[in-house]
Amino acid sequence: MSEKVYMLNALWFKPGGAEHYAEYGRAAGPLVARLGGRRVDGYTPVAPLIGDWKPDLFFIVEWPNWDAFLSLGRDPDYQKIAHLREIGLEKSLLIHYARME
């Protein structure tokens, strides 16, 4: 059995971009679920107390394995909606991380 994969997604929206990203999220959600992915948790930062990192939104997605994660970008249905993500974002950060026991 392959090890689960965790991805932290941090997003900074363009002006008005949150609406485009919400549209993307509604379209991408079923595709992610079909591949076994699921959003574990999501947050809207309030205020940085140390440092200056403050995305508009960040969330964690759990994937059953690395191949499932990679499959999303290759999926023809995903490729049809991927532009919605780019329209809404000023910048983004995607971090692959391991869960601590």
C-alpha positions in Angstrom: 0.0 0.0 0.0 1.4 3.4 -0.9 1.9 6.1 1.6 -0.6 9.0 1.8 0.5 12.3 0.4 -0.4 15.7 2.0 -0.3 19.0 0.2 -0.5 22.4 1.7 -2.0 24.9 -0.7 -1.5 28.6 0.1 -3.3 31.2 -2.1 -3.1 34.9 -2.7 -6.0 36.2 -4.8 -6.0 38.8 -7.4 -8.6 41.6 -6.8 -11.9 39.8 -7.5 -10.1 36.5 -7.8 -11.7 34.7 -4.9 -14.9 34.3 -7.0 -13.0 32.7 -9.8 -11.2 30.4 -7.4 -14.5 29.5 -5.8 -15.8 28.5 -9.3 -12.6 26.5 -9.8 -13.1 24.8 -6.4 -16.6 23.8 -7.2 -15.5 22.2 -10.5 -12.3 20.6 -9.2 -13.8 19.2 -6.0 -15.5 16.2 -7.6 -12.4 15.5 -9.7 -10.2 15.4 -6.6 -12.7 13.2 -4.8 -12.9 10.8 -7.8 -9.1 10.4 -7.5 -9.3 9.7 -3.8 -8.2 13.2 -2.6 -10.0 15.1 0.1 -9.6 18.5 1.8 -8.5 17.8 5.3 -8.8 21.4 6.7 -8.8 25.0 5.5 -8.0 28.3 7.1 -8.2 32.1 6.5 -5.3 33.8 8.3 -6.2 36.5 10.8 -2.8 38.1 11.5 0.8 37.0 11.3 2.4 37.2 14.8 5.9 36.3 13.7 7.0 36.8 10.1 5.1 38.3 7.2 3.4 35.2 5.6 -0.3 35.9 5.1 -2.0 34.2 2.2 -5.7 34.9 1.7 -6.5 31.2 2.2 -4.6 28.0 2.9 -5.8 24.4 3.1 -4.5 20.8 3.2 -5.4 18.1 0.8 -4.8 14.4 1.5 -4.2 12.1 -1.4 -4.1 8.3 -1.2 -0.7 8.2 -2.9 1.6 10.2 -5.2 0.2 8.7 -8.4 -3.3 9.9 -7.4 -2.0 13.4 -6.9 -0.1 13.4 -10.3 -3.2 12.1 -12.0 -5.2 15.3 -11.3 -3.0 17.4 -13.6 -3.2 14.8 -16.4 -7.0 14.4 -16.2 -8.7 15.9 -19.3 -11.7 17.1 -17.2 -9.2 18.9 -14.9 -7.4 20.5 -17.9 -10.7 22.1 -19.0 -11.0 24.0 -15.7 -7.4 24.6 -14.7 -7.5 28.1 -16.2 -10.0 29.2 -13.6 -7.4 28.7 -10.9 -4.9 30.9 -12.8 -7.4 33.6 -13.4 -8.1 34.1 -9.7 -4.6 33.8 -8.3 -1.9 36.4 -7.8 0.4 33.7 -6.5 0.2 30.3 -4.9 2.4 28.0 -2.9 2.1 24.2 -2.9 4.1 22.2 -0.4 4.3 18.4 -0.2 4.7 17.5 3.4 4.7 14.4 5.7 2.3 14.0 8.6 4.0 13.8 12.0 3.1 10.8 14.1 
